[in-house]
Amino acid sequence: MLAKDLRISVGRLARRIRQLYTNASGDDVSFTELAVLSRLDRDGPHTSAQLAHLERITAQAIGTVLGGLHQRGMVAREPDPADRRRVITAITDSGSAALVSREQVITERLAAAVDSLTPDERDRLAAALPVLVNLAERL
C-alpha cells in the first residue's frame, strides 16, 4: 500500500534528520527548540499561542521551549505593543547563529547523500519534491 510505504520511508528519513540535528553540534538545543527558532527566523516574531499552534504542540510545551531559549539568550520576549497582556517572542542574533550553524551541517550531510545517488535517482527525487510539499499541506 502506497500510504504505508510512504509513512515508513518518510518516517525513517525524518528520524535520521532529527538525529543529525540533535548530533550536529555540541550545544544542547533540542529539535523542538530548533523548529521554533527556524519558525521565528522564517516568519518573524510570534506570540507563544501562535507558535504552539504553528508547531502543533501544547501551550505548556511551547512555554518550556521558549523559557529555555530565552534563558540561553536565543530569543527575546517583549510585551506586544498592540496588547500589553501578550508577549511577542523574536529570535536573537545568538539564536540565528545557532540555527545557521546547525542547518549548514545538516544541509552539507544531505547534499553529500543526494550526491551519492545516481543521476536518475536525483531526477526522480527532484520531481517528487513538489508532490511531497503538496501532500504535507493536505495532512
PEFEN-V748727 format. One line per field, one symbol per residue. burial: + if it has 24 or more other C-alpha atoms within 12 Angstrom, else -. A space follows every 50 residues. Layout:
# PEFEN-V748727
burial: ???
This chain:
# PEFEN-V748727
burial: ----------------++-+++-+----+++++++++++++---++++-+ ++--+------++-++-+++---++++---------++++++--++-++- -++--+---------------------------------
